[in-house]
Amino acid sequence: MRANRTWGAAVALVSCTLALGWPRPAAATVVVHEEVEDQVRAADAVVLATVARVGTRQVAGGTHTVVRLRVERWLKGRGGRVVTLEEPGGRSAHGLTRVAGAPRYAPGDRVVAMLQRHADGTHRTRGLAAGRYLVLPTLGGDPPVVRDLRDLTMVTWAGGRMRAARGGVERYALRDLLRRIEAVVAYEEAQR
């Protein structure tokens, strides 16, 4: 009789757990949290740009979002007035392919983007959404900048232990962010 009660309690617990949806698979992509300076060092290029156009294209294995940036300023690296990004996921005739943590770009967005170069000459945002900084519109003064990490699980190390936590929204002043980027680039150039 006692075994039946224990078995019944176990079945009830498992049923409740499944009904509540716990445990669930991770709903975010995991990346190592990097400070701005670390991102700049690891990036092939960094630009201050405005999103001119967003589209999609089918590739082997899925859909990519194609983003054309009108470059205001190359902060690291060199290139033309337009740079093309290819990001994982996007909407196509086959439906929506969503990649957790993929950067989201919309026409008219002004961004600071940390870039990695593909072999074909296109770029992608380094670190997914962690490499995209959105410059918010303002009527004057130093524009605020946000880095939205909410679709990412950020991993850090402290005291010899790894910690993982859902990302949040980081805020910067554009002038300060550009100074930090320029300082790293100047140091790298001085070391050559």
C-alpha positions as CSV (number, residue, x, y, z in Angstrom):
1,M,0.0,0.0,0.0
2,R,2.8,2.4,0.9
3,A,4.6,1.7,-2.4
4,N,1.4,2.6,-4.3
5,R,1.2,6.0,-2.5
6,T,4.9,6.7,-3.3
7,W,4.4,5.7,-6.9
8,G,1.2,7.8,-7.1
9,A,3.0,10.8,-5.7
10,A,5.9,10.4,-8.1
11,V,3.5,10.2,-11.1
12,A,1.6,13.3,-9.9
13,L,4.9,15.2,-9.5
14,V,6.1,14.2,-13.0
15,S,2.7,15.1,-14.5
16,C,2.6,18.5,-12.8
17,T,6.2,19.2,-13.9
18,L,5.4,18.3,-17.5
19,A,2.1,20.3,-17.5
20,L,3.9,23.4,-16.2
21,G,6.6,23.0,-18.9
22,W,9.5,22.6,-16.5
23,P,12.3,21.8,-17.2
24,R,12.4,23.6,-20.5
25,P,15.2,23.8,-23.1
26,A,17.1,27.1,-23.1
27,A,15.3,29.8,-25.0
28,A,18.4,31.9,-25.6
29,T,21.8,31.6,-27.3
30,V,24.7,31.4,-24.9
31,V,27.6,33.8,-25.5
32,V,30.5,35.0,-23.4
33,H,29.9,38.6,-22.1
34,E,32.6,40.9,-23.4
35,E,33.3,44.5,-22.6
36,V,33.3,47.0,-25.5
37,E,37.1,46.9,-25.6
38,D,37.3,43.1,-26.0
39,Q,34.7,43.3,-28.8
40,V,36.6,45.9,-30.7
41,R,39.9,43.9,-30.4
42,A,38.2,40.7,-31.7
43,A,36.2,42.5,-34.5
44,D,37.5,42.7,-38.1
45,A,35.7,46.0,-38.5
46,V,33.5,48.5,-36.5
47,V,31.2,50.9,-38.2
48,L,28.8,53.7,-37.2
49,A,26.1,53.4,-39.9
50,T,22.4,53.7,-40.8
51,V,20.4,50.7,-42.0
52,A,19.5,51.4,-45.6
53,R,17.7,48.2,-46.4
54,V,16.7,44.8,-44.9
55,G,15.8,41.7,-46.9
56,T,16.3,37.9,-47.0
57,R,17.8,35.3,-49.1
58,Q,17.7,31.5,-49.2
59,V,20.9,29.7,-48.5
60,A,21.8,26.0,-48.2
61,G,20.4,25.1,-44.8
62,G,17.9,28.0,-44.3
63,T,17.2,31.7,-44.6
64,H,19.5,34.7,-44.0
65,T,18.6,38.3,-43.3
66,V,20.6,40.6,-45.6
67,V,21.2,44.0,-44.2
68,R,22.7,47.0,-46.1
69,L,24.3,49.6,-44.0
70,R,25.1,53.1,-45.2
71,V,28.4,53.8,-43.4
72,E,28.8,57.1,-41.7
73,R,32.2,56.3,-40.3
74,W,34.6,53.3,-40.2
75,L,35.8,53.2,-36.6
76,K,38.0,50.1,-37.2
77,G,39.0,48.8,-40.6
78,R,38.3,50.3,-44.0
79,G,35.7,49.9,-46.7
80,G,33.2,51.6,-48.9
81,R,30.2,53.7,-48.1
82,V,28.0,50.6,-48.0
83,V,28.6,47.3,-46.1
84,T,26.4,44.2,-46.5
85,L,25.7,42.0,-43.5
86,E,24.3,38.4,-43.6
87,E,22.7,37.3,-40.4
88,P,21.2,33.9,-39.5
89,G,17.4,33.6,-39.7
90,G,14.7,35.7,-41.3
91,R,11.3,35.6,-43.0
92,S,10.9,34.0,-46.4
93,A,8.1,32.3,-48.5
94,H,8.8,29.2,-46.4
95,G,8.0,31.0,-43.1
96,L,10.0,32.5,-40.3
97,T,13.3,31.2,-39.2
98,R,14.1,32.7,-35.8
99,V,17.6,32.4,-34.3
100,A,17.6,33.4,-30.6
101,G,20.1,36.2,-30.1
102,A,20.4,37.1,-33.8
103,P,20.7,40.9,-34.2
104,R,17.6,42.7,-35.4
105,Y,18.0,45.6,-37.9
106,A,15.3,47.9,-39.3
107,P,15.6,50.5,-42.0
108,G,16.5,53.8,-40.5
109,D,18.2,52.4,-37.4
110,R,21.5,54.2,-36.6
111,V,23.9,51.6,-35.2
112,V,27.4,50.9,-34.1
113,A,28.2,47.4,-35.3
114,M,31.1,45.1,-34.5
115,L,31.7,43.1,-37.6
116,Q,33.3,39.8,-38.7
117,R,34.1,39.3,-42.4
118,H,32.9,36.2,-44.4
119,A,35.1,34.7,-47.0
120,D,32.8,36.0,-49.7
121,G,33.3,39.6,-48.6
122,T,30.1,40.1,-46.7
123,H,30.0,40.6,-43.0
124,R,28.0,39.5,-40.0
125,T,27.5,41.1,-36.6
126,R,30.2,39.6,-34.3
127,G,28.6,38.0,-31.2
128,L,25.1,38.1,-32.6
129,A,23.0,40.8,-30.8
130,A,25.9,41.6,-28.5
131,G,27.7,43.3,-31.4
132,R,24.8,45.6,-32.3
133,Y,24.5,49.0,-30.5
134,L,21.4,51.0,-31.3
135,V,21.8,54.8,-31.3
136,L,18.5,56.2,-30.1
137,P,17.1,59.3,-31.8
138,T,17.4,62.6,-29.8
139,L,16.6,66.2,-30.3
140,G,20.1,67.3,-29.3
141,G,23.0,66.5,-27.2
142,D,24.9,63.2,-26.9
143,P,22.6,60.4,-28.2
144,P,22.0,57.5,-25.9
145,V,22.9,54.0,-27.2
146,V,21.5,50.7,-26.1
147,R,22.8,47.1,-26.4
148,D,19.9,44.7,-26.1
149,L,21.1,41.4,-24.8
150,R,17.7,40.0,-23.6
151,D,17.7,37.2,-26.2
152,L,21.1,36.0,-25.0
153,T,22.3,34.1,-22.0
154,M,25.6,35.8,-21.0
155,V,28.4,33.8,-19.5
156,T,30.9,35.5,-17.2
157,W,33.7,34.3,-14.9
158,A,34.1,35.6,-11.3
159,G,36.2,34.1,-8.6
160,G,37.1,31.1,-10.7
161,R,33.5,30.2,-11.3
162,M,31.4,30.4,-14.4
163,R,28.1,32.2,-14.1
164,A,25.3,32.3,-16.7
165,A,22.5,34.9,-16.6
166,R,20.0,36.2,-19.0
167,G,21.2,39.4,-20.7
168,G,19.7,42.7,-20.1
169,V,19.8,46.1,-21.7
170,E,23.0,48.0,-21.4
171,R,23.1,51.8,-21.9
172,Y,25.9,54.1,-23.1
173,A,26.4,57.6,-24.3
174,L,27.4,57.7,-27.9
175,R,30.4,60.0,-27.3
176,D,31.7,57.7,-24.5
177,L,31.2,54.5,-26.6
178,L,33.0,56.1,-29.6
179,R,35.9,57.2,-27.3
180,R,36.3,53.6,-25.9
181,I,36.3,52.2,-29.5
182,E,38.8,54.8,-30.8
183,A,41.2,54.2,-27.8
184,V,41.4,50.5,-28.6
185,V,41.9,51.1,-32.3
186,A,44.6,53.7,-31.6
187,Y,46.4,51.3,-29.2
188,E,46.3,48.5,-31.8
189,E,47.7,50.8,-34.5
190,A,50.5,52.0,-32.2
191,Q,51.5,48.4,-31.6
192,R,52.0,47.7,-35.4
